[in-house]
Amino acid sequence: MPPGGMIFGHRRYGNREATVYSVRDETVVAYRKEKFRVRALSSILGKEKRVEAGKRVKSDDRLEELRAVMTKAVPYWRTLGLELKQVTPGRAVFEAQARPELMQNAAVVHGGVLASIADSACAVAAISQVFPENYATTINLQLAYLKPLAEGRFRAEGECVKAGKTILFCEAVVFDEKETVICRASSQLMVVPWRR
């Protein structure tokens, strides 16, 4: 591993063992004693994308892969109409549209919808800190509803404020289309290995 790198972990792909590590803001997949073309981490998407042994995968590629993986892995987002718009290291942005199916008493968006978009923003922000070796699952979520939402688009911005070895601490703010804060959330997530 080059100086200044940080090991994410070791993983076995078939009969090949690889070391996954980070150098600056890039993820590197190094296959031991392997000089031929090998499968990259993006194989979790079911693709046959390949890279040369030791080739660096830019952080942007890793985050785009995370975005695609999470969108596929959480069909619940489609049910609510949640759209993952942006992922950067430690941050995530979701958007959605208020619609009749999400209302309570035909007047305001149900609080569970706001909890879901805030939780999702926190989760993706957290997972961006431990992907590709690990995942994170919410173990605690606290919300404060500040204003009802009756119509229009709304947005959640999540941030991982502290990434521990086993617990990730996150916060999210939900805005309406006028940029008014309608909900605030904080959450804790536990780091778990990816099940592949």
N, C-alpha and C positions, 0 to 999 in steps of 0.2 A: 504494500500500500504506500502511495506517495506521502511525503511529509505533510502534516496538517490535515490529513484525512480522518474521518470518523467512521468506524465500522457499524453498519446497520445490522449485520448478522450473516449467517451462513445458510445456504439453502441448497437442497438437492433437486435437480431436474433430471428425472430418469436415473441414469447411472452417473451423471455429471454433478460434481459438487462445485458450487460457486461462492465467492465472497462478494457481498454487496456493501459498498462503502461510498462515502460522500467526500468530495474534495471541493472546497469552497461551496458553490451552489449547484454542483453537478453530481449526479448519481453515476457510479461506475460499477459495472458488472464484470468481475474478473473470474474467469474459469481456470482452475488449476490445471496446468500442463495441457491446456487446450489451445491449439493454434488454428483451428478451423472455424467456420461460421457456426454460431451457436444461437440458441433461442433466447430472445430477450425477455425481460419481465413482462412485456405487454402480451405474452402468451396467455395471461389470465383473462384476456378479452376474447380468447378463442381464435386469435390471429396467428399467422405463422411469420410474424415480423422477426427478422434476424439481424444481428449485429456482429461485427468482428470482435474477437476476444479482446477485452480490455477497452473497447471503444466507449467514449464518454457519452452519456445520454443527458442532454441539457435539462436543466430544471424546468423550463417551459414545457418540454415534452412530457416530463414526469407529471406535471400538474394537469396537462391536457388529458393524459392517460387516466389520472385520478378522476377527473370530471366525467369521462366516458364510463369508467368502471362504476362510479357511484350512481350515475343516471340509470344504468342498466340494473344495478343491484337493488334499487329502491323504487319499485313500480308505484308505491304509495304516493310518491311525488306527483305522478301523472294523474292519479285520482283527484288530488286536490288542486291540480294545475300549478304546482310549484315548479319554477324553472331555475336551475342552477346557472346563473349568468357569468359568474367570475370566480376563479380560485387563484389565489396567490399564496405564498408561504405564510401560514398562520391566519389567513383570512378567507372568507367566502361570502358571496352575495347571491341571494335568491330574490326572485320577483314572482308575483301572482296577481290575478285579477279577481276582485270581488264579484261574485255571481250568485244567483238565487240558490243554487245547491249548497252554498257555504253559509247561508244566513240562518239566524235563529229569530223566531217571531217575525220573519219577513222584514226585519228592520236593520240588523247589524250582523257583521261577520262573526261567526261563532268563535269563542275564545280558544277552542281546541285547534282551530285553523291557525290562529296567531301563534299558539304554542308550538305547533308543528313546524311552521316556517322558521321560528326562532331556534328551535331545537336542531333543525336541519342545518342552519347556518353555523351554529356552534359545532356540530358534529363534523362537517366538512372542513371547517377551519382547523379543528383538532387533528383530523385524519391526515391533513396535508403535512403535519409535522412528523408523522410516523410512517407514512406510505413510502415505499411499497411493501416493506416487510410486515407491517402491522396495521391493524384496524383499531377503531375505538368505539365503544358503546356507552351511551348515556347511563349514568348511575344516579344522577340527581339533577333536577331542573327546577329553578325558581323563576316565577314570572310576576311582573307588576303590570297590570293593564291600566294605562293612563288616559285613554280616550277611545270611544267607540269608533268603529270603521263601518260606514254605511255603503260606500261605493268607491269605484275607481281602482287603480292599481296600488299595490303596496309592496314594500321591499324590506328584506331583513339583511343586515350586515353583521356577520359574526367574526369574532376575533379570538384566537387562542392567546390568552394573556400570560399563561405559564405552562410550560410543557415539562412535567416531571417524568420520571422513569415509568411509573405505572398509572399515574392520574394526570389528566390534562384539565386545565381550568380555562373556561371560556365565558365570553359575554356576547350578547347580541342586542341590537336595537332594531325595532321595526318602525318604518316610516310610512305615512300615506303619500299620495302623489303630490301633496303640497309641502312635503318635507317636514310635516309635523310628526313628532315622536308619539306613537300610539301604544307601544309596548316595550318593556325592557326585560331582558332575561339574563340569568347566569346559570352555568351548568358545570358539572364535573363529569368527565368521561374516563373510563378505564381502558387502558391499552390492552388489546388482545391480538394474538397472531391471526393472520388471514387464514381462512379455511378454503383451501383450493382443491 
